[in-house]
Amino acid sequence: MAENEKRTMLERLFGRRKDQTGPNVADVPPAPQADDSPLSPIVQPPAVADTPPAGAAEPRPVAETDDTPPAPFLPDAPRETAPEAAAPESMEPEPEPAPAAPVPAPGKPASWWQRLTAGLKRTSSSIGTGITDLFTKRKFDAATLEELEDILIQADLGVAMAARVTEAIGKGRHDRAIDPDEVKGVLAREIEAVLVPVAKPLVVAADKKPFVILMVGVNGSGKTTTIGKLAAKYRAEGRSVMLAAGDTFRAAAVEQLKVWGTRTGATVVARDQGADAAGLAFDALQSARDTGTDVLIVDTAGRLQNKAGLMAELEKIVRVMRKMDAEAPHAVLLVLDATTGQNALNQAEIFGKTAGVTGLVMTKLDGTARGGILVALADKTGLPVHFIGVGEGVEDLEPFTARDFARAIAGLDA
Ligand SMILES: Nc1nc2c(ncn2[C@@H]2O[C@H](COP(=O)(O)OP(=O)(O)OP(=O)(O)O)[C@@H](O)[C@H]2O)c(=O)[nH]1
């Protein structure tokens, strides 16, 4: 790639003003006011006691939907083609999409490795096929190195990371024929080395009851879906779970959470649209304490009238919960949509500074050829990555493991 092209790419990737990214930037103030509206009646799970016990083989909520094709993205989900369209600026309620329900995809492979590789297929074929094409019947020289770097940049590994990996691959291999699998092997090792320090499980401490998880992220990033997947996971482990519908900005988000509550056997605490999210979180925490609930997961709005309003609301939620439990929330998970590409870096920076993010969940890795963004994130932020989402189904969320991810995106076997 020519120098000027690379500069243009650098500017495109990193040169944007911060205020052009993130949830909203308009400077229109009023944050939602506290209200006294009572908690809506707690939505009781249908038959929590009948829910499959720990270790139940299939946590899929609706087995009979197995033949249903995956639901399309909600209309407001950020797309790969329009990564900057993170959040419109209006306070007007958007048209209500049908609540996204957990949708097991038809004929999904059973093992995690198969699901992971299937989910990361777009990224791995872009990198893997690119490398195979590049190195078949060609020697390793400056031109192939440049092309390799381009392949990695296109997969969103980031310019700095791509340059580092390319350099490592090039070491001692100049002017000799090289097997594409050797290149993929070095690539996987380099990526794994970056990912190992951030691949940390989310430990639900048994002595924190409830263990409070606050979910943050821009609208459409997959917060509510991830909450549903987490609820299913914890319920399958035999824990009691309460969900607080803190995205009071969007009525459909509350409905969506209730669907997940019903399907996973988690209790849902909700209020009317526009209610004070911090008050709701406080009451949910109280209720979770009173009922001896193991895990409380608090949803939040991804879109408010502006970025400052959103951050103020998140700060208030944390402040208010700490009045009852000085250590709450015990985890603040930032949900990032992989299809937004480099914009995820800006979101990590903004939410990391203001919301006290303790870990990341990256969703929609199945919807992009640029899954390398997770490597760039690990490299730049060092934030722990707890889970990745590789599909809309309830089973498509798994703990993040460095080696598996690195080998999968390099297009190698387990
Ligand atoms: N393909 C794919 N789709 C996903 C994944 N995670 C979530 N989605 C879809 O992304 C869309 C948006 O997800 P939501 O969970 O509603 O996102 P949100 O962050 O709660 O959005 P708001 O409620 O608007 O703040 C839904 O259609 C989900 O099914 C994933 O890992 N892969």
The ligand as an ORCA input file, in Angstrom:
! r2SCAN-3c Opt
* xyz 0 1
  N     -25.774    -11.869     14.510
  C     -25.806    -11.491     15.791
  N     -26.784    -10.676     16.207
  C     -26.790    -10.302     17.508
  C     -25.800    -10.718     18.426
  N     -26.088    -10.132     19.625
  C     -27.209     -9.406     19.442
  N     -27.649     -9.495     18.171
  C     -28.808     -8.841     17.550
  O     -28.591     -7.448     17.558
  C     -29.834     -6.753     17.628
  C     -29.787     -5.692     18.724
  O     -29.615     -6.357     19.961
  P     -30.223     -5.784     21.308
  O     -29.909     -6.801     22.346
  O     -31.625     -5.353     21.150
  O     -29.325     -4.492     21.505
  P     -29.375     -3.399     22.682
  O     -27.981     -2.966     22.900
  O     -30.104     -3.931     23.858
  O     -30.210     -2.242     21.996
  P     -31.078     -1.068     22.700
  O     -32.153     -1.758     23.485
  O     -31.613     -0.288     21.543
  O     -30.149     -0.277     23.552
  C     -30.890     -7.839     17.846
  O     -31.500     -8.128     16.606
  C     -30.090     -9.050     18.318
  O     -30.696    -10.262     17.994
  C     -24.750    -11.588     17.947
  O     -23.813    -12.004     18.646
  N     -24.803    -11.928     16.609
*
